Every structure is written in C-alpha cells, then in structure tokens.
Amino acid sequence: MKYVLLFCGTADDVRRYEQMSDAERGAQLARVGAWFADGRIRGGQRLAPGSTATTVRFGADGDPLVTDGPFIEGNEDIGGWAIIEVADLDEALHMAKAWPARGVVEVRPVQED
C-alpha cells in the first residue's frame, strides 16, 4: 500500500529549528537524510514555507480567485511530504513515529483507482 506522509510544524517548531546551532541543525538534517534513505520511500520533497504559497479557490459560480498565502488556516504549516510503500497502516505509522524532525506527521493512504 502507498501512503503520503505530510510533515507539519508550528511556528514554535520553526523557532526551535532557527535557534539550533549549525552543528545541531547539521545533525538533525543528517538524521532526516538517513530516514529518507529507507528503501520504502518512493518520493518526497521539502516545501517552502506556507507564507510563499499562492492559492486558487473556486467560488460558488465556479470562477477562480487567486490569493497569496496558504490554502488552509491554522497553526501548522506543511513543510514537506514523502510517498512510502509499505504493507499496511501499521508499518506506515511505524515510519511516521520514527520521523526524526518531530513536529506533526499526517498519514494518508494514496487512493489508487
């Protein structure tokens, strides 16, 4: 089964990352790199902050409206994603629990129809 892991963080997570020393940041990025080296990962990417987003919403009349900013309101921002291929949800959750950067990891099955 394929799942998408969405890596989310709060403003506090961003501040904590920015306050790390270069050595601490390098060590964390090395742990993240090792996590991504897992053979079950089929793709993924780090995203620019939500503040750089441009959003297209469709009104009731179907007309698109383009606005600056993230597509969702909330305290968390999606910082990246990974597609994993595993046997089941338990294995996907095991991988999500091992995410070294912490924060929030949302696990969603890929709908293949």
PDB file as gemmi writes it, atoms N, CA and C in Angstrom:
CRYST1    1.000    1.000    1.000  90.00  90.00  90.00 P 1                      
ATOM      1  N   MET A   1       0.841  -1.178   0.000  1.00  0.00           N  
ATOM      2  CA  MET A   1       0.000   0.000   0.000  1.00  0.00           C  
ATOM      3  C   MET A   1       0.881   1.234   0.000  1.00  0.00           C  
ATOM      4  N   LYS A   2       0.390   2.276  -0.657  1.00  0.00           N  
ATOM      5  CA  LYS A   2       1.112   3.540  -0.668  1.00  0.00           C  
ATOM      6  C   LYS A   2       0.415   4.527   0.263  1.00  0.00           C  
ATOM      7  N   TYR A   3       1.241   5.276   0.973  1.00  0.00           N  
ATOM      8  CA  TYR A   3       0.765   6.330   1.856  1.00  0.00           C  
ATOM      9  C   TYR A   3       1.574   7.590   1.593  1.00  0.00           C  
ATOM     10  N   VAL A   4       0.951   8.730   1.841  1.00  0.00           N  
ATOM     11  CA  VAL A   4       1.663  10.001   1.832  1.00  0.00           C  
ATOM     12  C   VAL A   4       1.813  10.442   3.279  1.00  0.00           C  
ATOM     13  N   LEU A   5       3.014  10.804   3.643  1.00  0.00           N  
ATOM     14  CA  LEU A   5       3.273  11.376   4.953  1.00  0.00           C  
ATOM     15  C   LEU A   5       3.450  12.877   4.750  1.00  0.00           C  
ATOM     16  N   LEU A   6       2.642  13.663   5.428  1.00  0.00           N  
ATOM     17  CA  LEU A   6       2.757  15.124   5.368  1.00  0.00           C  
ATOM     18  C   LEU A   6       3.453  15.579   6.640  1.00  0.00           C  
ATOM     19  N   PHE A   7       4.559  16.270   6.488  1.00  0.00           N  
ATOM     20  CA  PHE A   7       5.337  16.729   7.635  1.00  0.00           C  
ATOM     21  C   PHE A   7       4.930  18.157   7.957  1.00  0.00           C  
ATOM     22  N   CYS A   8       4.364  18.354   9.126  1.00  0.00           N  
ATOM     23  CA  CYS A   8       3.820  19.654   9.517  1.00  0.00           C  
ATOM     24  C   CYS A   8       4.564  20.168  10.742  1.00  0.00           C  
ATOM     25  N   GLY A   9       4.591  21.479  10.857  1.00  0.00           N  
ATOM     26  CA  GLY A   9       5.206  22.092  12.023  1.00  0.00           C  
ATOM     27  C   GLY A   9       4.488  23.377  12.383  1.00  0.00           C  
ATOM     28  N   THR A  10       4.705  23.800  13.604  1.00  0.00           N  
ATOM     29  CA  THR A  10       4.123  25.045  14.095  1.00  0.00           C  
ATOM     30  C   THR A  10       5.179  26.143  14.068  1.00  0.00           C  
ATOM     31  N   ALA A  11       4.763  27.355  14.384  1.00  0.00           N  
ATOM     32  CA  ALA A  11       5.707  28.467  14.487  1.00  0.00           C  
ATOM     33  C   ALA A  11       6.753  28.166  15.555  1.00  0.00           C  
ATOM     34  N   ASP A  12       6.355  27.474  16.628  1.00  0.00           N  
ATOM     35  CA  ASP A  12       7.316  27.089  17.671  1.00  0.00           C  
ATOM     36  C   ASP A  12       8.364  26.129  17.124  1.00  0.00           C  
ATOM     37  N   ASP A  13       7.939  25.205  16.264  1.00  0.00           N  
ATOM     38  CA  ASP A  13       8.893  24.277  15.644  1.00  0.00           C  
ATOM     39  C   ASP A  13       9.886  25.040  14.775  1.00  0.00           C  
ATOM     40  N   VAL A  14       9.407  26.029  14.030  1.00  0.00           N  
ATOM     41  CA  VAL A  14      10.287  26.838  13.176  1.00  0.00           C  
ATOM     42  C   VAL A  14      11.287  27.605  14.040  1.00  0.00           C  
ATOM     43  N   ARG A  15      10.810  28.223  15.119  1.00  0.00           N  
ATOM     44  CA  ARG A  15      11.711  28.960  16.013  1.00  0.00           C  
ATOM     45  C   ARG A  15      12.769  28.032  16.615  1.00  0.00           C  
ATOM     46  N   ARG A  16      12.345  26.843  17.042  1.00  0.00           N  
ATOM     47  CA  ARG A  16      13.295  25.889  17.615  1.00  0.00           C  
ATOM     48  C   ARG A  16      14.365  25.514  16.585  1.00  0.00           C  
ATOM     49  N   TYR A  17      13.960  25.298  15.337  1.00  0.00           N  
ATOM     50  CA  TYR A  17      14.897  24.956  14.268  1.00  0.00           C  
ATOM     51  C   TYR A  17      15.858  26.113  14.017  1.00  0.00           C  
ATOM     52  N   GLU A  18      15.329  27.338  13.965  1.00  0.00           N  
ATOM     53  CA  GLU A  18      16.161  28.512  13.701  1.00  0.00           C  
ATOM     54  C   GLU A  18      17.144  28.782  14.836  1.00  0.00           C  
ATOM     55  N   GLN A  19      16.813  28.368  16.061  1.00  0.00           N  
ATOM     56  CA  GLN A  19      17.681  28.610  17.214  1.00  0.00           C  
ATOM     57  C   GLN A  19      18.751  27.535  17.392  1.00  0.00           C  
ATOM     58  N   MET A  20      18.687  26.485  16.587  1.00  0.00           N  
ATOM     59  CA  MET A  20      19.704  25.440  16.675  1.00  0.00           C  
ATOM     60  C   MET A  20      21.052  26.001  16.220  1.00  0.00           C  
ATOM     61  N   SER A  21      22.097  25.460  16.815  1.00  0.00           N  
ATOM     62  CA  SER A  21      23.437  25.795  16.326  1.00  0.00           C  
ATOM     63  C   SER A  21      23.625  25.117  14.964  1.00  0.00           C  
ATOM     64  N   ASP A  22      24.650  25.535  14.248  1.00  0.00           N  
ATOM     65  CA  ASP A  22      24.925  24.904  12.954  1.00  0.00           C  
ATOM     66  C   ASP A  22      25.164  23.401  13.128  1.00  0.00           C  
ATOM     67  N   ALA A  23      25.849  23.026  14.200  1.00  0.00           N  
ATOM     68  CA  ALA A  23      26.125  21.603  14.446  1.00  0.00           C  
ATOM     69  C   ALA A  23      24.840  20.841  14.741  1.00  0.00           C  
ATOM     70  N   GLU A  24      23.966  21.417  15.554  1.00  0.00           N  
ATOM     71  CA  GLU A  24      22.687  20.769  15.864  1.00  0.00           C  
ATOM     72  C   GLU A  24      21.823  20.634  14.619  1.00  0.00           C  
ATOM     73  N   ARG A  25      21.779  21.692  13.812  1.00  0.00           N  
ATOM     74  CA  ARG A  25      20.986  21.662  12.581  1.00  0.00           C  
ATOM     75  C   ARG A  25      21.555  20.622  11.620  1.00  0.00           C  
ATOM     76  N   GLY A  26      22.869  20.578  11.500  1.00  0.00           N  
ATOM     77  CA  GLY A  26      23.513  19.593  10.630  1.00  0.00           C  
ATOM     78  C   GLY A  26      23.222  18.165  11.072  1.00  0.00           C  
ATOM     79  N   ALA A  27      23.239  17.944  12.393  1.00  0.00           N  
ATOM     80  CA  ALA A  27      22.940  16.609  12.910  1.00  0.00           C  
ATOM     81  C   ALA A  27      21.493  16.230  12.628  1.00  0.00           C  
ATOM     82  N   GLN A  28      20.587  17.177  12.800  1.00  0.00           N  
ATOM     83  CA  GLN A  28      19.177  16.882  12.515  1.00  0.00           C  
ATOM     84  C   GLN A  28      18.980  16.592  11.037  1.00  0.00           C  
ATOM     85  N   LEU A  29      19.590  17.391  10.173  1.00  0.00           N  
ATOM     86  CA  LEU A  29      19.452  17.152   8.729  1.00  0.00           C  
ATOM     87  C   LEU A  29      20.060  15.810   8.328  1.00  0.00           C  
ATOM     88  N   ALA A  30      21.114  15.396   9.003  1.00  0.00           N  
ATOM     89  CA  ALA A  30      21.708  14.070   8.733  1.00  0.00           C  
ATOM     90  C   ALA A  30      20.736  12.968   9.134  1.00  0.00           C  
ATOM     91  N   ARG A  31      20.063  13.132  10.280  1.00  0.00           N  
ATOM     92  CA  ARG A  31      19.072  12.122  10.711  1.00  0.00           C  
ATOM     93  C   ARG A  31      17.913  12.068   9.719  1.00  0.00           C  
ATOM     94  N   VAL A  32      17.470  13.229   9.255  1.00  0.00           N  
ATOM     95  CA  VAL A  32      16.382  13.272   8.268  1.00  0.00           C  
ATOM     96  C   VAL A  32      16.842  12.609   6.971  1.00  0.00           C  
ATOM     97  N   GLY A  33      18.064  12.890   6.534  1.00  0.00           N  
ATOM     98  CA  GLY A  33      18.597  12.263   5.325  1.00  0.00           C  
ATOM     99  C   GLY A  33      18.663  10.754   5.443  1.00  0.00           C  
ATOM    100  N   ALA A  34      19.081  10.267   6.616  1.00  0.00           N  
ATOM    101  CA  ALA A  34      19.128   8.817   6.845  1.00  0.00           C  
ATOM    102  C   ALA A  34      17.722   8.230   6.818  1.00  0.00           C  
ATOM    103  N   TRP A  35      16.753   8.941   7.383  1.00  0.00           N  
ATOM    104  CA  TRP A  35      15.358   8.479   7.370  1.00  0.00           C  
ATOM    105  C   TRP A  35      14.867   8.363   5.928  1.00  0.00           C  
ATOM    106  N   PHE A  36      15.190   9.359   5.097  1.00  0.00           N  
ATOM    107  CA  PHE A  36      14.758   9.333   3.697  1.00  0.00           C  
ATOM    108  C   PHE A  36      15.485   8.262   2.882  1.00  0.00           C  
ATOM    109  N   ALA A  37      16.589   7.748   3.372  1.00  0.00           N  
ATOM    110  CA  ALA A  37      17.328   6.702   2.656  1.00  0.00           C  
ATOM    111  C   ALA A  37      16.646   5.337   2.770  1.00  0.00           C  
ATOM    112  N   ASP A  38      15.590   5.242   3.566  1.00  0.00           N  
ATOM    113  CA  ASP A  38      14.841   3.999   3.729  1.00  0.00           C  
ATOM    114  C   ASP A  38      14.333   3.537   2.363  1.00  0.00           C  
ATOM    115  N   GLY A  39      14.462   2.273   2.065  1.00  0.00           N  
ATOM    116  CA  GLY A  39      14.076   1.747   0.758  1.00  0.00           C  
ATOM    117  C   GLY A  39      12.586   1.766   0.463  1.00  0.00           C  
ATOM    118  N   ARG A  40      11.760   2.070   1.467  1.00  0.00           N  
ATOM    119  CA  ARG A  40      10.308   2.088   1.241  1.00  0.00           C  
ATOM    120  C   ARG A  40       9.804   3.448   0.776  1.00  0.00           C  
ATOM    121  N   ILE A  41      10.675   4.434   0.729  1.00  0.00           N  
ATOM    122  CA  ILE A  41      10.263   5.783   0.329  1.00  0.00           C  
ATOM    123  C   ILE A  41      10.363   5.902  -1.183  1.00  0.00           C  
ATOM    124  N   ARG A  42       9.269   6.314  -1.812  1.00  0.00           N  
ATOM    125  CA  ARG A  42       9.174   6.375  -3.275  1.00  0.00           C  
ATOM    126  C   ARG A  42       9.313   7.791  -3.824  1.00  0.00           C  
ATOM    127  N   GLY A  43       9.325   8.773  -2.961  1.00  0.00           N  
ATOM    128  CA  GLY A  43       9.471  10.157  -3.388  1.00  0.00           C  
ATOM    129  C   GLY A  43       9.172  11.077  -2.230  1.00  0.00           C  
ATOM    130  N   GLY A  44       9.512  12.313  -2.391  1.00  0.00           N  
ATOM    131  CA  GLY A  44       9.247  13.287  -1.346  1.00  0.00           C  
ATOM    132  C   GLY A  44       9.997  14.569  -1.627  1.00  0.00           C  
ATOM    133  N   GLN A  45       9.658  15.577  -0.880  1.00  0.00           N  
ATOM    134  CA  GLN A  45      10.276  16.870  -1.114  1.00  0.00           C  
ATOM    135  C   GLN A  45      10.036  17.766   0.084  1.00  0.00           C  
ATOM    136  N   ARG A  46      10.966  18.646   0.339  1.00  0.00           N  
ATOM    137  CA  ARG A  46      10.784  19.703   1.325  1.00  0.00           C  
ATOM    138  C   ARG A  46      10.072  20.850   0.615  1.00  0.00           C  
ATOM    139  N   LEU A  47       9.168  21.504   1.315  1.00  0.00           N  
ATOM    140  CA  LEU A  47       8.426  22.613   0.728  1.00  0.00           C  
ATOM    141  C   LEU A  47       8.884  23.945   1.308  1.00  0.00           C  
ATOM    142  N   ALA A  48       8.758  25.003   0.524  1.00  0.00           N  
ATOM    143  CA  ALA A  48       8.997  26.356   1.032  1.00  0.00           C  
ATOM    144  C   ALA A  48       7.886  26.675   2.034  1.00  0.00           C  
ATOM    145  N   PRO A  49       8.102  27.644   2.913  1.00  0.00           N  
ATOM    146  CA  PRO A  49       7.083  27.978   3.916  1.00  0.00           C  
ATOM    147  C   PRO A  49       5.742  28.362   3.294  1.00  0.00           C  
ATOM    148  N   GLY A  50       4.673  28.120   4.055  1.00  0.00           N  
ATOM    149  CA  GLY A  50       3.328  28.457   3.590  1.00  0.00           C  
ATOM    150  C   GLY A  50       3.169  29.917   3.227  1.00  0.00           C  
ATOM    151  N   SER A  51       3.981  30.779   3.827  1.00  0.00           N  
ATOM    152  CA  SER A  51       3.892  32.206   3.521  1.00  0.00           C  
ATOM    153  C   SER A  51       4.249  32.500   2.071  1.00  0.00           C  
ATOM    154  N   THR A  52       4.888  31.553   1.379  1.00  0.00           N  
ATOM    155  CA  THR A  52       5.248  31.742  -0.028  1.00  0.00           C  
ATOM    156  C   THR A  52       4.175  31.199  -0.976  1.00  0.00           C  
ATOM    157  N   ALA A  53       3.123  30.619  -0.415  1.00  0.00           N  
ATOM    158  CA  ALA A  53       2.094  29.964  -1.234  1.00  0.00           C  
ATOM    159  C   ALA A  53       1.218  30.970  -1.973  1.00  0.00           C  
ATOM    160  N   THR A  54       0.686  30.529  -3.074  1.00  0.00           N  
ATOM    161  CA  THR A  54      -0.378  31.213  -3.797  1.00  0.00           C  
ATOM    162  C   THR A  54      -1.505  30.203  -3.925  1.00  0.00           C  
ATOM    163  N   THR A  55      -2.726  30.634  -3.636  1.00  0.00           N  
ATOM    164  CA  THR A  55      -3.858  29.719  -3.569  1.00  0.00           C  
ATOM    165  C   THR A  55      -4.907  30.088  -4.602  1.00  0.00           C  
ATOM    166  N   VAL A  56      -5.472  29.077  -5.247  1.00  0.00           N  
ATOM    167  CA  VAL A  56      -6.599  29.255  -6.161  1.00  0.00           C  
ATOM    168  C   VAL A  56      -7.814  28.624  -5.503  1.00  0.00           C  
ATOM    169  N   ARG A  57      -8.831  29.434  -5.272  1.00  0.00           N  
ATOM    170  CA  ARG A  57     -10.108  28.952  -4.725  1.00  0.00           C  
ATOM    171  C   ARG A  57     -11.171  29.183  -5.788  1.00  0.00           C  
ATOM    172  N   PHE A  58     -12.177  28.316  -5.782  1.00  0.00           N  
ATOM    173  CA  PHE A  58     -13.262  28.453  -6.739  1.00  0.00           C  
ATOM    174  C   PHE A  58     -14.518  28.885  -5.999  1.00  0.00           C  
ATOM    175  N   GLY A  59     -15.120  29.968  -6.464  1.00  0.00           N  
ATOM    176  CA  GLY A  59     -16.343  30.476  -5.857  1.00  0.00           C  
ATOM    177  C   GLY A  59     -17.541  29.628  -6.242  1.00  0.00           C  
ATOM    178  N   ALA A  60     -18.688  29.964  -5.670  1.00  0.00           N  
ATOM    179  CA  ALA A  60     -19.929  29.236  -5.943  1.00  0.00           C  
ATOM    180  C   ALA A  60     -20.268  29.252  -7.425  1.00  0.00           C  
ATOM    181  N   ASP A  61     -19.854  30.313  -8.120  1.00  0.00           N  
ATOM    182  CA  ASP A  61     -20.130  30.409  -9.552  1.00  0.00           C  
ATOM    183  C   ASP A  61     -19.096  29.689 -10.412  1.00  0.00           C  
ATOM    184  N   GLY A  62     -18.091  29.088  -9.758  1.00  0.00           N  
ATOM    185  CA  GLY A  62     -17.060  28.347 -10.480  1.00  0.00           C  
ATOM    186  C   GLY A  62     -15.883  29.189 -10.907  1.00  0.00           C  
ATOM    187  N   ASP A  63     -15.935  30.505 -10.683  1.00  0.00           N  
ATOM    188  CA  ASP A  63     -14.828  31.373 -11.072  1.00  0.00           C  
ATOM    189  C   ASP A  63     -13.667  31.227 -10.092  1.00  0.00           C  
ATOM    190  N   PRO A  64     -12.444  31.160 -10.618  1.00  0.00           N  
ATOM    191  CA  PRO A  64     -11.286  31.049  -9.742  1.00  0.00           C  
ATOM    192  C   PRO A  64     -10.896  32.407  -9.145  1.00  0.00           C  
ATOM    193  N   LEU A  65     -10.425  32.371  -7.896  1.00  0.00           N  
ATOM    194  CA  LEU A  65      -9.916  33.553  -7.218  1.00  0.00           C  
ATOM    195  C   LEU A  65      -8.525  33.203  -6.711  1.00  0.00           C  
ATOM    196  N   VAL A  66      -7.535  33.993  -7.108  1.00  0.00           N  
ATOM    197  CA  VAL A  66      -6.153  33.743  -6.729  1.00  0.00           C  
ATOM    198  C   VAL A  66      -5.788  34.672  -5.578  1.00  0.00           C  
ATOM    199  N   THR A  67      -5.235  34.096  -4.511  1.00  0.00           N  
ATOM    200  CA  THR A  67      -4.810  34.887  -3.355  1.00  0.00           C  
ATOM    201  C   THR A  67      -3.426  34.439  -2.901  1.00  0.00           C  
ATOM    202  N   ASP A  68      -2.731  35.329  -2.226  1.00  0.00           N  
ATOM    203  CA  ASP A  68      -1.450  34.977  -1.624  1.00  0.00           C  
ATOM    204  C   ASP A  68      -1.705  34.247  -0.322  1.00  0.00           C  
ATOM    205  N   GLY A  69      -0.806  33.338   0.018  1.00  0.00           N  
ATOM    206  CA  GLY A  69      -0.892  32.675   1.308  1.00  0.00           C  
ATOM    207  C   GLY A  69      -1.297  31.223   1.194  1.00  0.00           C  
ATOM    208  N   PRO A  70      -1.234  30.536   2.326  1.00  0.00           N  
ATOM    209  CA  PRO A  70      -1.515  29.097   2.334  1.00  0.00           C  
ATOM    210  C   PRO A  70      -2.989  28.802   2.086  1.00  0.00           C  
ATOM    211  N   PHE A  71      -3.252  27.564   1.679  1.00  0.00           N  
ATOM    212  CA  PHE A  71      -4.620  27.166   1.339  1.00  0.00           C  
ATOM    213  C   PHE A  71      -5.439  26.798   2.554  1.00  0.00           C  
ATOM    214  N   ILE A  72      -4.794  26.624   3.697  1.00  0.00           N  
ATOM    215  CA  ILE A  72      -5.524  26.261   4.912  1.00  0.00           C  
ATOM    216  C   ILE A  72      -5.234  27.283   6.000  1.00  0.00           C  
ATOM    217  N   GLU A  73      -6.178  27.449   6.875  1.00  0.00           N  
ATOM    218  CA  GLU A  73      -5.983  28.297   8.042  1.00  0.00           C  
ATOM    219  C   GLU A  73      -5.586  27.396   9.195  1.00  0.00           C  
ATOM    220  N   GLY A  74      -4.659  27.818   9.992  1.00  0.00           N  
ATOM    221  CA  GLY A  74      -4.302  27.011  11.145  1.00  0.00           C  
ATOM    222  C   GLY A  74      -2.939  27.359  11.677  1.00  0.00           C  
ATOM    223  N   ASN A  75      -2.568  26.665  12.725  1.00  0.00           N  
ATOM    224  CA  ASN A  75      -1.286  26.904  13.375  1.00  0.00           C  
ATOM    225  C   ASN A  75      -0.164  26.077  12.771  1.00  0.00           C  
ATOM    226  N   GLU A  76      -0.495  25.088  11.963  1.00  0.00           N  
ATOM    227  CA  GLU A  76       0.518  24.212  11.401  1.00  0.00           C  
ATOM    228  C   GLU A  76       0.702  24.506   9.917  1.00  0.00           C  
ATOM    229  N   ASP A  77       1.923  24.296   9.469  1.00  0.00           N  
ATOM    230  CA  ASP A  77       2.283  24.516   8.077  1.00  0.00           C  
ATOM    231  C   ASP A  77       2.897  23.227   7.549  1.00  0.00           C  
ATOM    232  N   ILE A  78       2.538  22.827   6.343  1.00  0.00           N  
ATOM    233  CA  ILE A  78       3.109  21.625   5.742  1.00  0.00           C  
ATOM    234  C   ILE A  78       4.508  21.970   5.242  1.00  0.00           C  
ATOM    235  N   GLY A  79       5.489  21.278   5.779  1.00  0.00           N  
ATOM    236  CA  GLY A  79       6.875  21.562   5.424  1.00  0.00           C  
ATOM    237  C   GLY A  79       7.445  20.622   4.389  1.00  0.00           C  
ATOM    238  N   GLY A  80       6.755  19.529   4.125  1.00  0.00           N  
ATOM    239  CA  GLY A  80       7.243  18.574   3.141  1.00  0.00           C  
ATOM    240  C   GLY A  80       6.377  17.335   3.126  1.00  0.00           C  
ATOM    241  N   TRP A  81       6.756  16.389   2.275  1.00  0.00           N  
ATOM    242  CA  TRP A  81       5.961  15.181   2.116  1.00  0.00           C  
ATOM    243  C   TRP A  81       6.845  14.045   1.645  1.00  0.00           C  
ATOM    244  N   ALA A  82       6.354  12.844   1.845  1.00  0.00           N  
ATOM    245  CA  ALA A  82       7.017  11.643   1.334  1.00  0.00           C  
ATOM    246  C   ALA A  82       5.953  10.644   0.936  1.00  0.00           C  
ATOM    247  N   ILE A  83       6.206   9.925  -0.135  1.00  0.00           N  
ATOM    248  CA  ILE A  83       5.356   8.805  -0.533  1.00  0.00           C  
ATOM    249  C   ILE A  83       6.098   7.544  -0.107  1.00  0.00           C  
ATOM    250  N   ILE A  84       5.401   6.704   0.643  1.00  0.00           N  
ATOM    251  CA  ILE A  84       6.017   5.458   1.099  1.00  0.00           C  
ATOM    252  C   ILE A  84       5.203   4.279   0.578  1.00  0.00           C  
ATOM    253  N   GLU A  85       5.859   3.153   0.407  1.00  0.00           N  
ATOM    254  CA  GLU A  85       5.174   1.925   0.006  1.00  0.00           C  
ATOM    255  C   GLU A  85       5.454   0.874   1.068  1.00  0.00           C  
ATOM    256  N   VAL A  86       4.390   0.492   1.762  1.00  0.00           N  
ATOM    257  CA  VAL A  86       4.504  -0.407   2.909  1.00  0.00           C  
ATOM    258  C   VAL A  86       3.390  -1.443   2.851  1.00  0.00           C  
ATOM    259  N   ALA A  87       3.438  -2.411   3.763  1.00  0.00           N  
ATOM    260  CA  ALA A  87       2.450  -3.491   3.771  1.00  0.00           C  
ATOM    261  C   ALA A  87       1.080  -3.023   4.249  1.00  0.00           C  
ATOM    262  N   ASP A  88       1.068  -2.117   5.244  1.00  0.00           N  
ATOM    263  CA  ASP A  88      -0.209  -1.733   5.840  1.00  0.00           C  
ATOM    264  C   ASP A  88      -0.059  -0.449   6.648  1.00  0.00           C  
ATOM    265  N   LEU A  89      -1.159   0.010   7.241  1.00  0.00           N  
ATOM    266  CA  LEU A  89      -1.155   1.235   8.032  1.00  0.00           C  
ATOM    267  C   LEU A  89      -0.209   1.131   9.220  1.00  0.00           C  
ATOM    268  N   ASP A  90      -0.131  -0.024   9.845  1.00  0.00           N  
ATOM    269  CA  ASP A  90       0.770  -0.182  10.994  1.00  0.00           C  
ATOM    270  C   ASP A  90       2.214   0.137  10.617  1.00  0.00           C  
ATOM    271  N   GLU A  91       2.635  -0.339   9.455  1.00  0.00           N  
ATOM    272  CA  GLU A  91       4.004  -0.075   9.006  1.00  0.00           C  
ATOM    273  C   GLU A  91       4.178   1.407   8.676  1.00  0.00           C  
ATOM    274  N   ALA A  92       3.153   2.015   8.083  1.00  0.00           N  
ATOM    275  CA  ALA A  92       3.207   3.452   7.792  1.00  0.00           C  
ATOM    276  C   ALA A  92       3.324   4.256   9.087  1.00  0.00           C  
ATOM    277  N   LEU A  93       2.559   3.870  10.094  1.00  0.00           N  
ATOM    278  CA  LEU A  93       2.616   4.565  11.385  1.00  0.00           C  
ATOM    279  C   LEU A  93       3.972   4.366  12.052  1.00  0.00           C  
ATOM    280  N   HIS A  94       4.543   3.188  11.909  1.00  0.00           N  
ATOM    281  CA  HIS A  94       5.873   2.936  12.465  1.00  0.00           C  
ATOM    282  C   HIS A  94       6.892   3.900  11.853  1.00  0.00           C  
ATOM    283  N   MET A  95       6.811   4.097  10.537  1.00  0.00           N  
ATOM    284  CA  MET A  95       7.717   5.039   9.874  1.00  0.00           C  
ATOM    285  C   MET A  95       7.453   6.468  10.335  1.00  0.00           C  
ATOM    286  N   ALA A  96       6.179   6.839  10.445  1.00  0.00           N  
ATOM    287  CA  ALA A  96       5.837   8.197  10.876  1.00  0.00           C  
ATOM    288  C   ALA A  96       6.357   8.458  12.292  1.00  0.00           C  
ATOM    289  N   LYS A  97       6.268   7.470  13.159  1.00  0.00           N  
ATOM    290  CA  LYS A  97       6.741   7.623  14.540  1.00  0.00           C  
ATOM    291  C   LYS A  97       8.255   7.779  14.603  1.00  0.00           C  
ATOM    292  N   ALA A  98       8.947   7.309  13.567  1.00  0.00           N  
ATOM    293  CA  ALA A  98      10.409   7.399  13.525  1.00  0.00           C  
ATOM    294  C   ALA A  98      10.896   8.688  12.867  1.00  0.00           C  
ATOM    295  N   TRP A  99       9.998   9.567  12.438  1.00  0.00           N  
ATOM    296  CA  TRP A  99      10.381  10.817  11.776  1.00  0.00           C  
ATOM    297  C   TRP A  99      11.270  11.626  12.729  1.00  0.00           C  
ATOM    298  N   PRO A 100      12.533  11.868  12.372  1.00  0.00           N  
ATOM    299  CA  PRO A 100      13.469  12.473  13.310  1.00  0.00           C  
ATOM    300  C   PRO A 100      13.271  13.966  13.567  1.00  0.00           C  
ATOM    301  N   ALA A 101      12.588  14.669  12.692  1.00  0.00           N  
ATOM    302  CA  ALA A 101      12.432  16.120  12.870  1.00  0.00           C  
ATOM    303  C   ALA A 101      11.310  16.463  13.838  1.00  0.00           C  
ATOM    304  N   ARG A 102      10.529  15.478  14.241  1.00  0.00           N  
ATOM    305  CA  ARG A 102       9.389  15.640  15.157  1.00  0.00           C  
ATOM    306  C   ARG A 102       8.308  16.494  14.519  1.00  0.00           C  
ATOM    307  N   GLY A 103       7.643  17.350  15.274  1.00  0.00           N  
ATOM    308  CA  GLY A 103       6.509  18.088  14.730  1.00  0.00           C  
ATOM    309  C   GLY A 103       5.308  17.169  14.617  1.00  0.00           C  
ATOM    310  N   VAL A 104       4.551  17.308  13.546  1.00  0.00           N  
ATOM    311  CA  VAL A 104       3.351  16.515  13.297  1.00  0.00           C  
ATOM    312  C   VAL A 104       3.533  15.790  11.967  1.00  0.00           C  
ATOM    313  N   VAL A 105       3.164  14.518  11.919  1.00  0.00           N  
ATOM    314  CA  VAL A 105       3.191  13.760  10.670  1.00  0.00           C  
ATOM    315  C   VAL A 105       1.774  13.246  10.416  1.00  0.00           C  
ATOM    316  N   GLU A 106       1.173  13.715   9.338  1.00  0.00           N  
ATOM    317  CA  GLU A 106      -0.147  13.227   8.943  1.00  0.00           C  
ATOM    318  C   GLU A 106       0.053  12.093   7.951  1.00  0.00           C  
ATOM    319  N   VAL A 107      -0.643  10.992   8.168  1.00  0.00           N  
ATOM    320  CA  VAL A 107      -0.521   9.799   7.330  1.00  0.00           C  
ATOM    321  C   VAL A 107      -1.817   9.621   6.559  1.00  0.00           C  
ATOM    322  N   ARG A 108      -1.718   9.586   5.227  1.00  0.00           N  
ATOM    323  CA  ARG A 108      -2.910   9.387   4.389  1.00  0.00           C  
ATOM    324  C   ARG A 108      -2.648   8.320   3.351  1.00  0.00           C  
ATOM    325  N   PRO A 109      -3.606   7.398   3.174  1.00  0.00           N  
ATOM    326  CA  PRO A 109      -3.441   6.417   2.088  1.00  0.00           C  
ATOM    327  C   PRO A 109      -3.571   7.102   0.731  1.00  0.00           C  
ATOM    328  N   VAL A 110      -2.796   6.600  -0.221  1.00  0.00           N  
ATOM    329  CA  VAL A 110      -2.928   7.071  -1.596  1.00  0.00           C  
ATOM    330  C   VAL A 110      -4.093   6.336  -2.219  1.00  0.00           C  
ATOM    331  N   GLN A 111      -4.972   7.072  -2.812  1.00  0.00           N  
ATOM    332  CA  GLN A 111      -6.136   6.466  -3.446  1.00  0.00           C  
ATOM    333  C   GLN A 111      -5.781   6.098  -4.867  1.00  0.00           C  
ATOM    334  N   GLU A 112      -5.675   4.820  -5.115  1.00  0.00           N  
ATOM    335  CA  GLU A 112      -5.285   4.320  -6.431  1.00  0.00           C  
ATOM    336  C   GLU A 112      -6.472   3.637  -7.079  1.00  0.00           C  
ATOM    337  N   ASP A 113      -7.215   4.405  -7.876  1.00  0.00           N  
ATOM    338  CA  ASP A 113      -8.342   3.794  -8.574  1.00  0.00           C  
ATOM    339  C   ASP A 113      -8.366   4.150 -10.022  1.00  0.00           C  
TER     340      ASP A 113                                                      
END                                                                             
